[in-house]
Amino acid sequence: MTGPPPRGGRRGSGLRASSGLLKGLNPTVAIVSKVLVLVFVLFTVLETERASAAFGAVREAIIASVGWLYVAVVAGALGLVLYLMVGRFGSVRLGAPDERPAFGLWSWFSMLFAAGMGIGLVFWSIAEPLLHYTDNPFLAGEDPGDAAEIAMRITFFHWGLHPWAVYALVGLCFAYFGYRRGLPLTVRSALVPVFGERVWGPLGHAVDILAVFATTFGVATSLGLGAVQINTGLAHLFGLSVSVPHQLVIIGVITLIAVTSVVSGLDRGIRLLSEANMWMSVALLLFVASFGPTAYLIETFVQGLGDYLQNIVWKSLWTDANANRDWQASWTTFYWGWWISWAPFVGMFIARISRGRTIRAFCAGVLLAPTLVTLLWLAILGGTALHMVIGGDTALLAEAGEDVTLSLYSTIEALSPGALGTAMAALATVLIATFFVTSSDSGTLVVNTILSVGNLTPPVSHRLIWGVGEGAVAGTLLLAGGLSALQSAAISAALPFAVIMVLMAVGLLRALHRDFPHRAL
């Protein structure tokens, strides 16, 4: 059974303009989205101090009143994806019953990993364990070994199953309604079982606008982090000073490369760059594992994996209700908001490359494989830095507290001070730059797919416009306060989409039970 005929698909096509500057796009969603982004950019550039204060105020209000919602939504997403992976709907294919995947496992995994983590993982993989080593709510006078264990537990938690569960849930909604029910590949399609035909009117427009808003700011957060990290890498390699003007130039140059890549499409530009990212990531990982304390790193991964799984339930629901929430706001709430704001972007991108897989294969592939690789990455890079600190390298710890972007390059230099270390520092900088490109062009394709009501080949001119727009938003966030503004943007953009995620989950479950009422396990 493949669900009802694609009446919604025809309705979706009818929402696109047939002529004019917005040909191929939904005019309402496209115009409102562009106006919102333009207003944000102008306000931030012209009123930088007021904008910075406003971002901070919004962030504090969200954390104080509905921070718990992020915890509940992300924990619920993990539970639902695990249920779908092992439950009776697992054998349902995302496409025709005899359809097979368009991409092989290596290309598929490379693209979803590059889109799902990328810049952020390189940015935080060393700095976060070091910062947690000296400051987190769970420290109570532990010795250095116990403090390191707690630091890795928290880092594993932030980068483990939960973000991939968010991506998997949203991606599955896109894929199911797009490939099984023949509906447009947009957020509104997943809400048909909840709101019916109303999704093709103003309600659906609002939902898609919120998805574009969340995607734009979620991607911009990563681009901003990437620009700061690349600036530090260039300073380390060539003595270029670290400054906001240099970071804006970096954003401009790499955005130009990204829009060139996005024009070439999914099969060529993004796939090839994603595979290159994976090979460079493997090279960096092997370097650190070989020159670092190899046996200790293996032990850290094995022990950390067990510790993570042992503590995952209570940490998934921990809201820090009885203490100062500053730490929770700076870390868990920021991450959960970032993952949610990335969900429409990564979810749709994963859906686009996953046609032909079963729900079980989709959930297992998106949830488990990237998580294991991510935790291995964190154990090797973060574990190496912690081993240095435990051994007495206080300078590394001080640098992490002063500037988180220094941690990566300081660790590489400590492992190999000579030419090889310089070469690996250069490789790390190029890796961040290519992650920047894949994040930007993937986000651009997704935004334009939403704007064109599910058209998988949106007009090139609009891809160029939104590619530049994402870079502009990232630049204005850096102007408005750097890392703090980036965190505020991610948390704020996630709030409306957190509610939409809940509705999408309800819609997916309703559709599965209606389409397959008697399906056996």
C-alpha positions in Angstrom: 0.0 0.0 0.0 1.5 3.3 -1.0 -1.0 5.8 0.5 -3.5 8.1 -1.2 -2.9 9.6 -4.7 -0.7 12.6 -4.8 -3.4 15.2 -4.8 -1.2 17.3 -2.5 1.6 17.1 -5.0 -0.6 18.7 -7.7 -1.8 21.3 -5.1 1.8 22.0 -4.3 2.7 22.6 -7.9 -0.2 25.1 -8.1 1.4 27.2 -5.4 4.4 28.1 -7.6 4.5 31.3 -9.7 4.5 30.5 -13.4 6.2 33.7 -14.6 8.1 36.7 -13.3 11.1 37.1 -11.0 9.7 34.5 -8.6 8.9 31.9 -11.3 9.1 28.4 -9.8 8.7 29.6 -6.3 5.8 30.1 -3.9 5.6 33.9 -4.0 4.2 34.3 -0.5 6.8 32.2 1.2 9.7 33.6 -0.9 8.8 37.2 -0.4 8.1 37.0 3.3 11.3 34.9 3.9 13.5 37.4 2.0 12.0 40.4 3.8 12.5 38.8 7.2 16.2 38.1 6.4 16.7 41.5 4.9 15.2 43.3 7.9 17.4 41.2 10.2 20.6 42.0 8.3 19.8 45.7 8.0 18.8 46.0 11.7 21.9 44.3 12.8 24.3 46.3 10.6 22.7 49.7 11.4 21.9 49.1 15.1 24.6 46.6 16.1 24.5 47.4 19.9 20.7 47.3 20.1 20.6 44.1 18.0 23.2 42.4 20.3 21.1 43.4 23.4 17.9 42.2 21.7 19.4 38.8 20.9 20.6 38.3 24.4 17.2 39.3 25.9 15.4 36.8 23.6 17.8 34.1 24.5 17.4 34.7 28.3 13.6 34.8 28.0 13.5 31.5 26.1 15.8 29.7 28.5 13.8 31.0 31.6 10.4 30.0 30.3 10.6 27.2 27.8 14.1 25.7 28.0 12.4 22.5 29.2 10.6 22.2 25.8 13.9 21.7 24.0 14.9 18.9 26.4 11.5 17.2 26.0 11.4 17.5 22.2 14.9 16.2 21.7 14.4 13.3 24.1 11.1 12.5 22.5 12.7 12.5 19.1 15.2 9.9 20.2 12.6 7.6 21.7 10.4 7.8 18.6 13.2 7.1 16.1 14.3 4.1 18.2 10.7 2.8 18.2 10.4 3.2 14.4 13.7 1.5 13.9 12.7 -1.7 15.7 8.9 -1.5 15.4 6.5 -2.9 12.9 6.9 -0.1 10.3 10.6 -0.7 9.9 10.3 -2.6 6.6 8.3 0.2 4.9 10.3 1.5 2.0 10.8 5.2 1.4 9.7 5.0 -2.3 8.2 2.3 -4.5 8.2 -1.2 -3.0 10.8 -2.4 -5.4 12.9 0.8 -5.4 16.5 0.7 -4.3 18.8 3.5 -2.9 20.2 6.0 -5.4 23.5 6.4 -3.5 25.9 3.7 -2.2 26.7 3.5 1.5 29.9 5.4 1.4 28.5 8.4 -0.6 25.4 8.4 1.5 27.2 8.3 4.8 29.7 11.0 3.6 27.0 13.4 2.6 24.8 13.0 5.7 27.8 13.2 8.1 29.1 16.4 6.3 25.7 18.0 6.5 24.9 16.9 10.0 28.0 17.8 11.9 30.9 19.2 9.9 32.2 22.6 11.2 30.7 22.3 14.7 32.4 19.0 15.4 35.8 20.2 14.4 35.3 23.5 16.3 34.3 21.9 19.6 35.9 18.4 19.6 38.9 19.6 21.7 37.7 22.8 23.3 34.5 21.3 24.8 36.1 18.5 26.8 38.8 21.0 28.1 36.2 23.5 29.2 34.1 20.8 30.9 37.2 19.5 32.6 37.3 22.6 34.9 33.7 23.8 34.9 30.5 21.8 34.9 27.6 21.2 37.3 28.7 17.6 38.1 32.1 18.3 39.4 32.5 17.9 43.2 36.2 17.8 43.9 37.0 14.9 41.7 40.6 14.0 40.9 41.9 14.7 37.4 41.0 11.3 36.1 37.4 11.5 37.3 37.1 15.1 36.0 38.3 13.9 32.6 35.7 11.1 32.6 32.9 13.5 33.4 34.1 15.9 30.7 34.0 13.2 28.1 30.5 12.0 29.3 29.1 15.5 28.8 30.7 15.9 25.4 29.5 12.5 24.2 26.0 13.4 25.4 25.9 16.6 23.4 27.2 15.1 20.2 25.8 11.5 20.4 22.4 10.1 19.6 20.3 13.1 20.3 21.3 15.4 17.4 21.0 12.5 14.9 17.6 11.6 16.3 16.4 15.1 15.6 17.7 14.9 12.0 16.4 11.4 11.5 12.9 12.2 12.7 12.5 15.3 10.5 14.2 13.6 7.5 11.9 10.6 7.8 8.9 12.9 7.8 10.1 14.5 4.6 11.0 11.2 3.0 7.8 9.4 3.9 5.3 12.0 2.8 7.4 12.8 -0.3 8.2 9.3 -1.5 5.3 7.2 -0.2 2.4 9.7 -0.5 3.7 11.8 -3.4 3.4 15.1 -1.6 5.8 18.0 -2.1 9.1 17.7 -0.2 8.2 20.5 2.3 7.5 20.8 6.0 3.8 21.4 5.4 3.3 18.0 3.8 4.0 16.2 7.1 1.2 18.2 8.7 -1.5 16.9 6.3 -2.7 14.2 8.7 -3.0 16.9 11.4 -4.5 19.9 9.6 -5.8 18.4 6.4 -6.3 20.6 3.3 -5.5 23.7 5.3 -1.8 23.1 4.9 -2.1 24.3 1.3 -3.2 27.8 2.5 -1.9 30.4 4.9 -1.2 27.9 7.6 1.2 26.0 5.4 2.9 29.2 4.2 3.6 30.1 7.8 5.1 26.7 8.5 7.4 26.8 5.5 8.5 30.4 6.4 9.4 29.2 9.9 11.3 26.3 8.4 13.3 28.7 6.1 13.9 31.0 9.0 15.2 28.1 11.2 17.4 26.7 8.4 18.9 30.1 7.5 19.9 30.9 11.1 21.0 27.3 11.9 23.3 27.2 8.9 24.5 30.8 9.7 25.5 29.7 13.2 27.8 27.0 11.7 29.2 29.4 9.1 30.0 31.9 11.7 31.8 29.3 13.8 33.7 28.1 10.7 34.8 31.6 9.8 36.2 32.1 13.3 38.0 28.8 13.3 39.5 29.4 9.8 40.7 32.8 10.9 42.5 31.2 13.8 44.0 28.6 11.4 45.3 31.3 9.0 46.7 33.1 12.0 48.5 30.0 13.1 49.9 29.3 9.7 50.5 32.7 8.2 50.3 35.2 11.0 47.0 36.7 9.8 45.5 38.6 12.7 42.2 37.3 14.2 39.5 40.0 13.7 35.9 40.4 12.7 36.8 42.1 9.4 39.0 39.2 8.4 36.2 36.8 9.4 33.8 38.7 7.2 36.2 38.4 4.3 36.5 34.7 4.9 32.8 34.3 4.9 32.6 36.2 1.6 35.3 34.2 -0.2 34.0 30.8 0.9 30.4 31.8 0.2 31.4 32.5 -3.3 32.9 29.0 -3.6 29.8 27.6 -2.0 27.4 29.2 -4.5 29.5 27.9 -7.3 29.3 24.4 -5.9 25.6 24.5 -5.3 24.9 25.4 -8.9 26.6 22.1 -9.9 23.9 20.2 -8.0 23.7 17.3 -5.5 25.3 14.5 -7.6 28.4 16.4 -8.5 29.5 19.3 -6.3 28.1 18.3 -2.9 28.7 14.6 -3.2 32.3 15.0 -4.3 33.0 17.6 -1.6 31.4 15.4 1.1 33.6 12.5 0.1 36.7 14.7 0.2 35.6 15.8 3.7 35.5 12.3 4.8 39.0 11.4 3.5 40.5 14.5 5.1 38.7 13.7 8.4 40.1 10.2 8.3 43.6 11.6 7.7 43.4 14.0 10.7 42.0 11.3 12.9 44.8 8.9 12.0 47.4 11.5 12.7 46.1 12.3 16.1 45.6 8.7 17.0 49.1 7.7 15.8 51.0 10.6 17.5 48.8 10.8 20.6 48.5 8.3 23.5 47.0 5.5 21.3 46.2 3.0 24.1 44.7 5.7 26.3 42.5 6.9 23.4 41.2 3.4 22.8 40.4 3.0 26.5 38.7 6.5 26.5 36.5 5.5 23.6 35.4 2.1 25.1 35.0 3.5 28.6 33.3 6.7 27.4 30.8 4.7 25.3 29.8 2.6 28.2 29.6 5.6 30.5 27.5 7.5 28.0 25.0 4.7 27.5 24.8 4.2 31.3 23.8 7.8 31.9 21.9 8.6 28.8 18.3 8.4 30.3 18.7 10.8 33.2 20.8 13.2 31.3 18.3 13.3 28.5 15.7 14.7 30.9 17.9 16.8 33.1 16.8 20.5 33.1 18.9 21.9 36.0 15.7 23.0 37.6 17.1 23.7 41.1 20.3 25.6 40.2 21.8 28.4 38.2 20.9 27.7 34.5 23.8 29.6 33.0 25.7 26.4 32.3 22.7 24.6 30.9 21.9 27.6 28.7 25.5 27.9 27.3 25.8 24.2 26.5 22.8 21.8 26.4 20.1 24.3 25.6 22.3 25.9 22.9 23.1 22.5 21.4 19.5 21.3 21.4 18.4 24.6 19.9 21.2 24.4 17.2 20.2 20.8 16.3 16.5 21.7 16.1 17.2 24.8 14.0 19.3 22.6 11.7 16.6 19.9 11.5 14.7 21.2 8.4 18.0 21.7 6.6 19.7 18.4 7.5 16.4 16.5 7.6 15.5 17.4 4.1 19.0 16.9 2.8 19.1 13.4 4.3 15.6 12.7 2.8 16.8 13.8 -0.6 19.7 11.3 -0.6 17.8 8.4 1.1 15.1 7.5 -1.3 14.7 3.8 -1.7 15.8 2.8 1.8 13.5 1.2 4.4 12.5 3.1 7.5 14.6 0.6 9.6 17.7 1.1 7.4 17.1 4.9 7.3 16.8 5.2 11.1 19.7 2.8 11.8 22.0 4.5 9.2 21.2 8.0 10.3 21.1 7.4 14.0 23.8 4.8 14.8 26.6 4.9 12.3 27.3 8.7 12.5 27.0 8.6 16.3 29.7 5.9 16.6 32.0 7.9 14.2 31.3 11.1 16.1 32.1 9.6 19.5 35.3 8.0 18.1 36.3 11.4 16.8 35.6 13.1 20.1 37.5 10.3 22.0 40.6 10.7 19.9 40.8 14.5 19.6 39.3 15.4 23.0 40.9 12.5 24.7 44.4 13.5 23.4 43.9 17.0 24.8 42.7 15.8 28.2 45.6 13.4 28.4 48.0 16.4 27.9 46.2 18.4 30.6 46.3 15.5 33.1 50.0 15.2 32.3 50.6 18.9 33.3 50.0 20.9 30.1 48.2 23.8 31.8 48.8 26.1 28.9 46.4 24.1 26.7 43.7 24.5 29.4 44.3 28.2 29.6 44.1 28.7 25.9 40.8 26.9 25.7 39.4 29.2 28.3 40.8 32.3 26.5 39.9 31.3 22.9 38.2 28.0 22.0 39.5 28.2 18.5 43.1 27.8 19.6 42.7 24.4 21.1 42.7 22.4 17.8 46.0 24.0 16.6 47.7 23.9 19.9 47.0 20.2 20.2 48.3 19.5 16.7 51.4 21.5 17.4 52.1 19.7 20.7 51.8 16.3 18.9 54.2 17.2 16.1 55.9 20.6 16.3 57.7 20.2 12.9 56.6 20.2 9.3 54.1 17.4 9.7 52.3 19.3 12.4 52.1 22.4 10.1 50.8 20.3 7.3 48.1 18.8 9.5 47.2 22.2 10.8 46.8 23.3 7.1 44.7 20.2 6.4 42.4 20.9 9.4 41.9 24.5 8.1 41.0 23.2 4.6 38.7 20.6 6.2 36.8 23.3 8.0 36.6 25.3 4.8 35.2 22.4 2.8 32.7 21.7 5.7 31.8 25.4 5.4 31.1 24.9 1.7 29.0 21.7 2.1 27.0 23.2 4.9 26.3 26.4 2.9 25.4 24.8 -0.4 23.3 22.0 1.2 21.4 24.6 3.2 20.9 26.7 0.0 19.4 23.7 -1.8 17.1 22.9 1.1 15.8 26.5 1.5 15.1 26.7 -2.2 13.4 23.3 -2.2 11.0 24.6 0.5 10.5 27.9 -1.4 9.7 26.0 -4.6 7.2 23.8 -2.8 9.2 20.6 -3.1 10.9 21.1 -6.5 14.2 19.2 -6.3 15.9 21.4 -9.0 15.0 25.0 -7.9 16.0 27.9 -10.2 19.7 28.6 -10.2 19.3 32.3 -9.7 17.5 31.8 -6.4 20.1 29.4 -5.2 22.7 32.1 -5.8 20.6 34.6 -3.9 20.1 32.4 -0.8 23.7 31.2 -0.8 24.8 34.9 -0.5 22.0 35.5 2.0 23.2 32.8 4.4 26.7 34.3 4.3 25.2 37.7 5.0 23.3 36.4 8.1 26.5 34.7 9.4 28.4 38.0 9.0 25.9 40.1 10.7 25.8 37.7 13.7 29.5 38.0 14.0 29.1 41.8 14.0 26.4 41.5 16.6 28.5 39.7 19.2 30.4 36.7 17.9 29.9 33.4 19.6 27.3 34.7 22.0 25.2 36.1 19.1 25.5 32.8 17.2 24.3 30.9 20.2 21.4 33.3 20.7 20.4 32.9 17.1 20.4 29.1 17.2 18.3 29.0 20.4 15.8 31.6 19.2 15.3 30.2 15.7 14.6 26.7 17.2 11.6 27.7 19.3 8.9 27.8 16.7 10.3 24.7 14.9 10.4 22.7 18.1 6.6 23.0 18.1 6.4 22.1 14.4 8.6 19.0 15.1 6.0 17.8 17.6 3.2 18.2 15.0 5.3 16.5 12.3 5.9 13.5 14.6 2.1 13.3 15.2 1.4 13.5 11.5 4.0 10.8 10.7 2.5 8.3 13.3 -1.0 9.0 12.1 0.0 8.4 8.5 1.8 5.2 9.3 -1.1 3.8 11.3 -3.6 4.7 8.6 -1.5 3.5 5.7 -0.4 0.2 7.3 -3.1 -0.6 10.0 -2.3 -4.4 10.1 1.4 -4.5 9.3 3.2 -7.2 11.3 6.7 -6.7 12.8 
